[in-house]
Amino acid sequence: MMDGMLPELTGESFRTHVRDWLAANVPPGMLADQPGYTTPTLDQCRAWEAAMHRAGLAGITWPKAYGGHGRTLREHLIANQEIGALALPESVSSIGKELAGPIILAIGTEEQKRRYLPAILEMREMWCQGFSEPEAGSDLAGLRTRAVRDGGGWRITGQKVWTSGAAKAARCLLLARTGPLEDRHKGLALFAVPMDAPGIRVRPIRQINDKAGGFAEVFLDDVPVGQEDALGAPDEGWAAAIRVLGIERATNRMYRAWRFENELRHLIAACRQDAALMPLLRDGAYRRRLSDTLIDIEIVKGNVEPVVEALVAGEPIGARGSLMKLHWSEAHQRFASLAMEMLSQASPEAPPAVIAAQKRFKDIYLQARAETIYAGTTEIQLGIIADRVLNLPRGK
C-alpha cells in the first residue's frame, strides 16, 4: 500500500490526487458495492485508516504539531467527497477523530494535545463517547454520573449506555457531574477516562442487526482519574459538550451525502441486473421515490458546503447542525426502507450482484433505525430548531 504525504495541492488538483490515491490503494474486497466484497476485520480497518492518515486523508485540518496535516476545511470537504463516493467501511475511530479530537484541540492542554492527538490519528488509540445514561439520553443535563475530588485527581461513579465502541476503545470522552443534579447545566466536567482503569466494566449490547460489540453499557465504580486526564475546567463540561454535539451534528462524517449518493447508484445498478427488478425502475411510483431520494441527497450536500464556509470564516455552527442532522437521518431512513422494499422483489434466482446488494442494504436498513436517535433524537432536533432557528414561543 502506497504511503506518503499528499503534496501541497489545493482545489481540483487536490481532488484529482485524492481520487487517484484512493483508486490505487483501496484494499481488494473492501468496497461494499463491488464483487468480491468481504466484511473487513477491525484490524484491517485500523490498518486502512492508518494508511489514509499517512497519505494525508485524516486529520487534514489538525495542526502538524499534533500529527495533522495543517490544511483547511475546504480540503477536508474535498477528501470526504472522494471518500464518500466509494463504498468504503465506516470509520472505526470516528469518535476519536471527529468528536474527541476537536474538543481536545479546543480545550485541552498542550501536553494533552501532544499525548492524545497523534495516537488517535495513527490508530494507536480508539475512543468511545460516554454521554448518554439510562435516565439521560438526549437530555444530557439530567445525567447522574458523578465525579468527586480525590486529592489531586478524581473518582467517577455512574453508568453510561449506548456507548459505541466501548469494548475496543482505549479512552472514553466522558461527561460527569461535579455539582448537584439540580444545577442541570452547571458543574459538568469532561474527562479522557482510560478504559483499562480499575472499576470500569463494559457490557456489550446486542444490536438489532444481531451484532455484539457496537454498543455497550459502561459501569464506573469509584474509577480513579488523574487531573492530567481532565479536559478543561470542572464547570466547562456543558459548553464543551454542546460544542461536541454541534460538531457531531454538522461535520461528523462529512462524506454522508456522497456515501448516500453511492448507495443510490448501487441500488439502481443492482435493479438493472435482475429481470424481476428492472420493471421497478420504469414504474412511476418508484421513479418518484427515487427522484425524491436524489433531491434529498442534493439537500444534504447543500447543507454541508455552507457550514464549511461558515467554519472557515470563523462563524459558530450553532443550530444549523440540527437542521443537517434532522434532514439526513430522516431522509436516509426513507431511502433504506425504499431499497429494502425494491430488492425484496428480486427473482428467486437473482444474480450474485443482487444478492450482495440485498446483504448491504439489509445492514444499511438496520443501522438506519438508530440514525434518528444517536447524536440527539429527531424530537430533540425539532426542539432546537423551534427554539434557536425559528424562535417559536414555548407552549404552556
Contacts in CASP RR format, 6 or more apart in sequence:
PFRMAT RR
TARGET T0000
AUTHOR 0000-0000-0000
METHOD contacts of the structure
MODEL  1
MMDGMLPELTGESFRTHVRDWLAANVPPGMLADQPGYTTPTLDQCRAWEA
AMHRAGLAGITWPKAYGGHGRTLREHLIANQEIGALALPESVSSIGKELA
GPIILAIGTEEQKRRYLPAILEMREMWCQGFSEPEAGSDLAGLRTRAVRD
GGGWRITGQKVWTSGAAKAARCLLLARTGPLEDRHKGLALFAVPMDAPGI
RVRPIRQINDKAGGFAEVFLDDVPVGQEDALGAPDEGWAAAIRVLGIERA
TNRMYRAWRFENELRHLIAACRQDAALMPLLRDGAYRRRLSDTLIDIEIV
KGNVEPVVEALVAGEPIGARGSLMKLHWSEAHQRFASLAMEMLSQASPEA
PPAVIAAQKRFKDIYLQARAETIYAGTTEIQLGIIADRVLNLPRGK
1 25 0 8 1.000
1 27 0 8 1.000
1 51 0 8 1.000
2 21 0 8 1.000
2 24 0 8 1.000
2 25 0 8 1.000
2 55 0 8 1.000
3 51 0 8 1.000
3 54 0 8 1.000
3 55 0 8 1.000
4 54 0 8 1.000
4 55 0 8 1.000
4 56 0 8 1.000
5 54 0 8 1.000
5 55 0 8 1.000
5 56 0 8 1.000
5 69 0 8 1.000
6 14 0 8 1.000
6 17 0 8 1.000
6 18 0 8 1.000
6 21 0 8 1.000
6 55 0 8 1.000
6 56 0 8 1.000
6 57 0 8 1.000
6 69 0 8 1.000
7 17 0 8 1.000
9 17 0 8 1.000
10 74 0 8 1.000
10 75 0 8 1.000
11 74 0 8 1.000
11 75 0 8 1.000
11 78 0 8 1.000
14 75 0 8 1.000
14 78 0 8 1.000
14 79 0 8 1.000
15 78 0 8 1.000
15 81 0 8 1.000
15 82 0 8 1.000
18 57 0 8 1.000
18 78 0 8 1.000
18 79 0 8 1.000
18 82 0 8 1.000
18 83 0 8 1.000
19 82 0 8 1.000
21 55 0 8 1.000
21 57 0 8 1.000
22 82 0 8 1.000
22 83 0 8 1.000
22 86 0 8 1.000
25 51 0 8 1.000
25 55 0 8 1.000
26 86 0 8 1.000
26 88 0 8 1.000
27 40 0 8 1.000
27 44 0 8 1.000
27 48 0 8 1.000
29 36 0 8 1.000
29 37 0 8 1.000
29 38 0 8 1.000
29 40 0 8 1.000
30 37 0 8 1.000
30 40 0 8 1.000
30 44 0 8 1.000
30 48 0 8 1.000
30 88 0 8 1.000
30 89 0 8 1.000
31 37 0 8 1.000
31 86 0 8 1.000
31 87 0 8 1.000
31 88 0 8 1.000
32 87 0 8 1.000
32 88 0 8 1.000
32 89 0 8 1.000
32 266 0 8 1.000
32 360 0 8 1.000
33 87 0 8 1.000
33 262 0 8 1.000
33 265 0 8 1.000
33 266 0 8 1.000
33 269 0 8 1.000
33 357 0 8 1.000
33 360 0 8 1.000
34 87 0 8 1.000
35 352 0 8 1.000
35 353 0 8 1.000
35 356 0 8 1.000
36 356 0 8 1.000
37 87 0 8 1.000
37 356 0 8 1.000
37 360 0 8 1.000
39 89 0 8 1.000
40 48 0 8 1.000
40 89 0 8 1.000
42 92 0 8 1.000
42 168 0 8 1.000
45 89 0 8 1.000
45 91 0 8 1.000
45 92 0 8 1.000
46 92 0 8 1.000
46 93 0 8 1.000
46 123 0 8 1.000
46 126 0 8 1.000
47 123 0 8 1.000
48 89 0 8 1.000
49 58 0 8 1.000
49 91 0 8 1.000
49 92 0 8 1.000
49 93 0 8 1.000
49 123 0 8 1.000
50 122 0 8 1.000
50 123 0 8 1.000
52 58 0 8 1.000
52 83 0 8 1.000
53 59 0 8 1.000
53 121 0 8 1.000
53 122 0 8 1.000
53 123 0 8 1.000
56 69 0 8 1.000
56 79 0 8 1.000
57 79 0 8 1.000
57 83 0 8 1.000
58 97 0 8 1.000
58 121 0 8 1.000
59 67 0 8 1.000
59 68 0 8 1.000
59 69 0 8 1.000
59 76 0 8 1.000
59 97 0 8 1.000
59 121 0 8 1.000
60 68 0 8 1.000
60 69 0 8 1.000
60 70 0 8 1.000
60 71 0 8 1.000
60 75 0 8 1.000
60 76 0 8 1.000
60 79 0 8 1.000
61 68 0 8 1.000
61 69 0 8 1.000
61 70 0 8 1.000
61 71 0 8 1.000
61 72 0 8 1.000
61 73 0 8 1.000
61 75 0 8 1.000
61 76 0 8 1.000
62 68 0 8 1.000
62 69 0 8 1.000
62 70 0 8 1.000
62 101 0 8 1.000
62 105 0 8 1.000
62 117 0 8 1.000
62 121 0 8 1.000
63 70 0 8 1.000
63 105 0 8 1.000
64 70 0 8 1.000
65 113 0 8 1.000
65 114 0 8 1.000
66 105 0 8 1.000
66 113 0 8 1.000
66 114 0 8 1.000
66 117 0 8 1.000
66 118 0 8 1.000
67 117 0 8 1.000
67 118 0 8 1.000
67 121 0 8 1.000
67 122 0 8 1.000
68 117 0 8 1.000
68 121 0 8 1.000
72 312 0 8 1.000
73 308 0 8 1.000
73 311 0 8 1.000
73 312 0 8 1.000
74 308 0 8 1.000
74 312 0 8 1.000
76 254 0 8 1.000
76 308 0 8 1.000
77 254 0 8 1.000
77 304 0 8 1.000
77 305 0 8 1.000
77 308 0 8 1.000
80 253 0 8 1.000
80 254 0 8 1.000
80 255 0 8 1.000
80 258 0 8 1.000
81 255 0 8 1.000
81 258 0 8 1.000
82 258 0 8 1.000
83 255 0 8 1.000
83 258 0 8 1.000
84 255 0 8 1.000
84 256 0 8 1.000
84 258 0 8 1.000
84 259 0 8 1.000
84 262 0 8 1.000
85 258 0 8 1.000
85 259 0 8 1.000
85 261 0 8 1.000
85 262 0 8 1.000
86 262 0 8 1.000
87 259 0 8 1.000
87 262 0 8 1.000
87 263 0 8 1.000
87 266 0 8 1.000
87 360 0 8 1.000
90 253 0 8 1.000
91 97 0 8 1.000
91 253 0 8 1.000
92 126 0 8 1.000
92 168 0 8 1.000
93 120 0 8 1.000
93 123 0 8 1.000
93 126 0 8 1.000
93 127 0 8 1.000
94 252 0 8 1.000
94 253 0 8 1.000
95 126 0 8 1.000
95 127 0 8 1.000
95 128 0 8 1.000
95 129 0 8 1.000
95 164 0 8 1.000
95 165 0 8 1.000
95 169 0 8 1.000
95 173 0 8 1.000
96 120 0 8 1.000
96 126 0 8 1.000
96 127 0 8 1.000
96 173 0 8 1.000
97 120 0 8 1.000
97 121 0 8 1.000
98 247 0 8 1.000
98 248 0 8 1.000
98 251 0 8 1.000
98 252 0 8 1.000
98 253 0 8 1.000
99 127 0 8 1.000
99 129 0 8 1.000
99 173 0 8 1.000
99 244 0 8 1.000
99 247 0 8 1.000
99 248 0 8 1.000
99 252 0 8 1.000
100 116 0 8 1.000
100 120 0 8 1.000
100 127 0 8 1.000
100 129 0 8 1.000
100 171 0 8 1.000
100 173 0 8 1.000
100 192 0 8 1.000
101 116 0 8 1.000
101 117 0 8 1.000
101 120 0 8 1.000
102 243 0 8 1.000
102 244 0 8 1.000
102 247 0 8 1.000
103 173 0 8 1.000
103 190 0 8 1.000
103 231 0 8 1.000
103 240 0 8 1.000
103 243 0 8 1.000
103 244 0 8 1.000
103 247 0 8 1.000
104 112 0 8 1.000
104 113 0 8 1.000
104 116 0 8 1.000
104 117 0 8 1.000
104 192 0 8 1.000
104 231 0 8 1.000
105 113 0 8 1.000
105 117 0 8 1.000
106 240 0 8 1.000
106 243 0 8 1.000
107 190 0 8 1.000
107 231 0 8 1.000
107 232 0 8 1.000
107 236 0 8 1.000
107 240 0 8 1.000
108 231 0 8 1.000
108 232 0 8 1.000
111 228 0 8 1.000
112 192 0 8 1.000
112 228 0 8 1.000
112 231 0 8 1.000
116 125 0 8 1.000
116 171 0 8 1.000
116 192 0 8 1.000
118 124 0 8 1.000
119 125 0 8 1.000
119 170 0 8 1.000
120 126 0 8 1.000
120 127 0 8 1.000
125 170 0 8 1.000
125 171 0 8 1.000
126 165 0 8 1.000
126 168 0 8 1.000
126 169 0 8 1.000
126 170 0 8 1.000
126 171 0 8 1.000
127 169 0 8 1.000
127 170 0 8 1.000
127 171 0 8 1.000
127 172 0 8 1.000
127 173 0 8 1.000
128 163 0 8 1.000
128 164 0 8 1.000
128 165 0 8 1.000
128 166 0 8 1.000
128 169 0 8 1.000
128 171 0 8 1.000
128 172 0 8 1.000
128 173 0 8 1.000
128 195 0 8 1.000
128 216 0 8 1.000
128 218 0 8 1.000
129 163 0 8 1.000
129 164 0 8 1.000
129 172 0 8 1.000
129 173 0 8 1.000
129 244 0 8 1.000
130 160 0 8 1.000
130 163 0 8 1.000
130 172 0 8 1.000
130 173 0 8 1.000
130 174 0 8 1.000
130 175 0 8 1.000
130 218 0 8 1.000
131 137 0 8 1.000
131 140 0 8 1.000
131 143 0 8 1.000
131 160 0 8 1.000
131 173 0 8 1.000
131 174 0 8 1.000
131 175 0 8 1.000
131 241 0 8 1.000
131 244 0 8 1.000
132 138 0 8 1.000
132 140 0 8 1.000
132 160 0 8 1.000
132 161 0 8 1.000
132 162 0 8 1.000
132 163 0 8 1.000
133 142 0 8 1.000
133 143 0 8 1.000
133 144 0 8 1.000
133 145 0 8 1.000
133 158 0 8 1.000
133 159 0 8 1.000
133 160 0 8 1.000
133 161 0 8 1.000
134 159 0 8 1.000
134 161 0 8 1.000
135 142 0 8 1.000
135 143 0 8 1.000
135 144 0 8 1.000
136 142 0 8 1.000
136 143 0 8 1.000
136 144 0 8 1.000
137 161 0 8 1.000
137 162 0 8 1.000
138 376 0 8 1.000
138 377 0 8 1.000
138 379 0 8 1.000
138 380 0 8 1.000
139 380 0 8 1.000
140 175 0 8 1.000
140 238 0 8 1.000
140 241 0 8 1.000
141 184 0 8 1.000
141 185 0 8 1.000
141 188 0 8 1.000
141 238 0 8 1.000
142 181 0 8 1.000
142 184 0 8 1.000
143 175 0 8 1.000
143 176 0 8 1.000
143 177 0 8 1.000
143 188 0 8 1.000
144 158 0 8 1.000
144 177 0 8 1.000
144 181 0 8 1.000
145 156 0 8 1.000
145 157 0 8 1.000
145 158 0 8 1.000
145 159 0 8 1.000
145 160 0 8 1.000
145 174 0 8 1.000
145 175 0 8 1.000
145 176 0 8 1.000
145 177 0 8 1.000
145 220 0 8 1.000
146 156 0 8 1.000
146 157 0 8 1.000
146 158 0 8 1.000
146 176 0 8 1.000
146 177 0 8 1.000
146 178 0 8 1.000
147 154 0 8 1.000
147 155 0 8 1.000
147 156 0 8 1.000
147 176 0 8 1.000
147 177 0 8 1.000
147 178 0 8 1.000
147 189 0 8 1.000
147 191 0 8 1.000
147 225 0 8 1.000
147 234 0 8 1.000
148 154 0 8 1.000
148 155 0 8 1.000
148 157 0 8 1.000
148 178 0 8 1.000
150 224 0 8 1.000
152 226 0 8 1.000
152 227 0 8 1.000
153 224 0 8 1.000
153 225 0 8 1.000
153 226 0 8 1.000
153 227 0 8 1.000
153 230 0 8 1.000
154 191 0 8 1.000
154 224 0 8 1.000
154 225 0 8 1.000
154 226 0 8 1.000
154 227 0 8 1.000
154 230 0 8 1.000
155 222 0 8 1.000
155 223 0 8 1.000
155 224 0 8 1.000
155 225 0 8 1.000
156 174 0 8 1.000
156 176 0 8 1.000
156 191 0 8 1.000
156 193 0 8 1.000
156 220 0 8 1.000
156 222 0 8 1.000
156 223 0 8 1.000
156 225 0 8 1.000
157 220 0 8 1.000
157 221 0 8 1.000
157 222 0 8 1.000
157 223 0 8 1.000
158 176 0 8 1.000
158 219 0 8 1.000
158 220 0 8 1.000
158 221 0 8 1.000
159 217 0 8 1.000
159 218 0 8 1.000
159 219 0 8 1.000
159 220 0 8 1.000
160 166 0 8 1.000
160 172 0 8 1.000
160 174 0 8 1.000
160 217 0 8 1.000
160 218 0 8 1.000
160 220 0 8 1.000
161 205 0 8 1.000
161 217 0 8 1.000
161 218 0 8 1.000
162 205 0 8 1.000
162 215 0 8 1.000
162 374 0 8 1.000
163 172 0 8 1.000
163 202 0 8 1.000
163 215 0 8 1.000
163 216 0 8 1.000
163 217 0 8 1.000
163 218 0 8 1.000
164 214 0 8 1.000
164 215 0 8 1.000
164 216 0 8 1.000
164 374 0 8 1.000
165 213 0 8 1.000
165 214 0 8 1.000
165 215 0 8 1.000
165 216 0 8 1.000
166 172 0 8 1.000
166 195 0 8 1.000
166 202 0 8 1.000
166 204 0 8 1.000
166 214 0 8 1.000
166 215 0 8 1.000
166 216 0 8 1.000
166 218 0 8 1.000
167 202 0 8 1.000
167 204 0 8 1.000
167 213 0 8 1.000
167 214 0 8 1.000
167 216 0 8 1.000
168 213 0 8 1.000
169 195 0 8 1.000
170 194 0 8 1.000
170 195 0 8 1.000
170 196 0 8 1.000
171 192 0 8 1.000
171 193 0 8 1.000
171 194 0 8 1.000
171 195 0 8 1.000
172 191 0 8 1.000
172 192 0 8 1.000
172 193 0 8 1.000
172 195 0 8 1.000
172 218 0 8 1.000
173 190 0 8 1.000
173 191 0 8 1.000
173 192 0 8 1.000
173 231 0 8 1.000
173 244 0 8 1.000
174 190 0 8 1.000
174 191 0 8 1.000
174 192 0 8 1.000
174 193 0 8 1.000
175 188 0 8 1.000
175 189 0 8 1.000
175 190 0 8 1.000
175 191 0 8 1.000
175 237 0 8 1.000
175 241 0 8 1.000
176 188 0 8 1.000
176 189 0 8 1.000
176 191 0 8 1.000
177 187 0 8 1.000
177 188 0 8 1.000
177 189 0 8 1.000
178 187 0 8 1.000
178 188 0 8 1.000
178 189 0 8 1.000
178 234 0 8 1.000
178 235 0 8 1.000
179 186 0 8 1.000
179 187 0 8 1.000
179 188 0 8 1.000
185 238 0 8 1.000
186 235 0 8 1.000
186 238 0 8 1.000
187 234 0 8 1.000
187 235 0 8 1.000
187 237 0 8 1.000
187 238 0 8 1.000
188 235 0 8 1.000
188 237 0 8 1.000
188 238 0 8 1.000
188 241 0 8 1.000
189 230 0 8 1.000
189 231 0 8 1.000
189 232 0 8 1.000
189 233 0 8 1.000
189 234 0 8 1.000
189 235 0 8 1.000
189 236 0 8 1.000
189 237 0 8 1.000
190 230 0 8 1.000
190 231 0 8 1.000
190 232 0 8 1.000
190 236 0 8 1.000
190 237 0 8 1.000
190 240 0 8 1.000
190 241 0 8 1.000
191 225 0 8 1.000
191 229 0 8 1.000
191 230 0 8 1.000
191 231 0 8 1.000
192 229 0 8 1.000
192 230 0 8 1.000
192 231 0 8 1.000
193 200 0 8 1.000
193 220 0 8 1.000
193 223 0 8 1.000
193 225 0 8 1.000
193 229 0 8 1.000
194 225 0 8 1.000
194 229 0 8 1.000
195 202 0 8 1.000
197 223 0 8 1.000
197 224 0 8 1.000
197 225 0 8 1.000
198 223 0 8 1.000
198 224 0 8 1.000
199 219 0 8 1.000
199 220 0 8 1.000
199 221 0 8 1.000
199 222 0 8 1.000
199 223 0 8 1.000
200 218 0 8 1.000
200 219 0 8 1.000
200 220 0 8 1.000
200 221 0 8 1.000
200 223 0 8 1.000
201 218 0 8 1.000
201 219 0 8 1.000
201 221 0 8 1.000
202 216 0 8 1.000
202 217 0 8 1.000
202 218 0 8 1.000
202 219 0 8 1.000
203 216 0 8 1.000
203 217 0 8 1.000
203 218 0 8 1.000
203 219 0 8 1.000
204 212 0 8 1.000
204 213 0 8 1.000
204 214 0 8 1.000
204 215 0 8 1.000
204 216 0 8 1.000
205 212 0 8 1.000
205 213 0 8 1.000
205 214 0 8 1.000
205 215 0 8 1.000
205 216 0 8 1.000
205 217 0 8 1.000
206 212 0 8 1.000
207 213 0 8 1.000
207 214 0 8 1.000
207 215 0 8 1.000
207 366 0 8 1.000
208 366 0 8 1.000
208 369 0 8 1.000
209 363 0 8 1.000
209 366 0 8 1.000
209 367 0 8 1.000
231 240 0 8 1.000
232 240 0 8 1.000
245 375 0 8 1.000
245 376 0 8 1.000
246 317 0 8 1.000
246 318 0 8 1.000
246 321 0 8 1.000
247 317 0 8 1.000
248 325 0 8 1.000
248 375 0 8 1.000
249 317 0 8 1.000
249 321 0 8 1.000
249 322 0 8 1.000
249 324 0 8 1.000
249 325 0 8 1.000
249 375 0 8 1.000
249 376 0 8 1.000
249 381 0 8 1.000
250 307 0 8 1.000
250 317 0 8 1.000
250 318 0 8 1.000
250 320 0 8 1.000
250 321 0 8 1.000
250 324 0 8 1.000
250 325 0 8 1.000
251 307 0 8 1.000
251 311 0 8 1.000
251 317 0 8 1.000
252 375 0 8 1.000
253 259 0 8 1.000
254 304 0 8 1.000
254 308 0 8 1.000
256 300 0 8 1.000
256 328 0 8 1.000
256 332 0 8 1.000
257 297 0 8 1.000
257 300 0 8 1.000
257 301 0 8 1.000
257 302 0 8 1.000
257 304 0 8 1.000
257 328 0 8 1.000
258 301 0 8 1.000
260 296 0 8 1.000
260 297 0 8 1.000
260 300 0 8 1.000
260 328 0 8 1.000
260 331 0 8 1.000
260 332 0 8 1.000
260 335 0 8 1.000
261 297 0 8 1.000
263 335 0 8 1.000
263 339 0 8 1.000
263 361 0 8 1.000
263 364 0 8 1.000
264 290 0 8 1.000
264 293 0 8 1.000
264 294 0 8 1.000
264 297 0 8 1.000
264 335 0 8 1.000
266 357 0 8 1.000
266 360 0 8 1.000
267 339 0 8 1.000
267 342 0 8 1.000
267 343 0 8 1.000
267 357 0 8 1.000
267 361 0 8 1.000
268 281 0 8 1.000
268 290 0 8 1.000
269 353 0 8 1.000
269 357 0 8 1.000
270 277 0 8 1.000
270 343 0 8 1.000
270 353 0 8 1.000
270 354 0 8 1.000
270 356 0 8 1.000
270 357 0 8 1.000
271 277 0 8 1.000
271 278 0 8 1.000
271 280 0 8 1.000
271 281 0 8 1.000
271 342 0 8 1.000
271 343 0 8 1.000
272 278 0 8 1.000
272 281 0 8 1.000
273 350 0 8 1.000
273 351 0 8 1.000
273 353 0 8 1.000
273 354 0 8 1.000
274 346 0 8 1.000
274 347 0 8 1.000
274 350 0 8 1.000
274 351 0 8 1.000
274 354 0 8 1.000
275 347 0 8 1.000
276 345 0 8 1.000
276 346 0 8 1.000
276 347 0 8 1.000
276 350 0 8 1.000
277 342 0 8 1.000
277 343 0 8 1.000
277 345 0 8 1.000
277 346 0 8 1.000
277 347 0 8 1.000
277 354 0 8 1.000
280 286 0 8 1.000
280 342 0 8 1.000
280 345 0 8 1.000
281 287 0 8 1.000
281 290 0 8 1.000
286 338 0 8 1.000
286 342 0 8 1.000
289 338 0 8 1.000
290 338 0 8 1.000
292 334 0 8 1.000
293 331 0 8 1.000
293 334 0 8 1.000
293 335 0 8 1.000
293 338 0 8 1.000
296 327 0 8 1.000
296 331 0 8 1.000
296 334 0 8 1.000
296 335 0 8 1.000
297 331 0 8 1.000
299 327 0 8 1.000
299 331 0 8 1.000
300 324 0 8 1.000
300 327 0 8 1.000
300 328 0 8 1.000
300 331 0 8 1.000
303 320 0 8 1.000
303 323 0 8 1.000
303 324 0 8 1.000
303 327 0 8 1.000
303 328 0 8 1.000
304 324 0 8 1.000
306 320 0 8 1.000
307 317 0 8 1.000
307 320 0 8 1.000
307 321 0 8 1.000
307 324 0 8 1.000
310 316 0 8 1.000
310 317 0 8 1.000
310 320 0 8 1.000
311 317 0 8 1.000
318 388 0 8 1.000
319 384 0 8 1.000
319 385 0 8 1.000
319 387 0 8 1.000
319 388 0 8 1.000
319 389 0 8 1.000
320 389 0 8 1.000
322 380 0 8 1.000
322 381 0 8 1.000
322 384 0 8 1.000
322 385 0 8 1.000
322 388 0 8 1.000
322 389 0 8 1.000
323 381 0 8 1.000
323 385 0 8 1.000
323 389 0 8 1.000
325 375 0 8 1.000
325 376 0 8 1.000
325 381 0 8 1.000
326 378 0 8 1.000
326 381 0 8 1.000
326 382 0 8 1.000
326 385 0 8 1.000
328 371 0 8 1.000
329 368 0 8 1.000
329 371 0 8 1.000
329 372 0 8 1.000
329 378 0 8 1.000
330 372 0 8 1.000
330 378 0 8 1.000
332 368 0 8 1.000
332 371 0 8 1.000
333 368 0 8 1.000
333 369 0 8 1.000
333 371 0 8 1.000
333 372 0 8 1.000
336 361 0 8 1.000
336 364 0 8 1.000
336 365 0 8 1.000
336 368 0 8 1.000
337 365 0 8 1.000
339 361 0 8 1.000
339 364 0 8 1.000
339 365 0 8 1.000
340 361 0 8 1.000
340 362 0 8 1.000
340 365 0 8 1.000
343 354 0 8 1.000
343 357 0 8 1.000
343 358 0 8 1.000
343 361 0 8 1.000
344 358 0 8 1.000
346 354 0 8 1.000
346 358 0 8 1.000
350 358 0 8 1.000
372 378 0 8 1.000
386 392 0 8 1.000
387 394 0 8 1.000
END
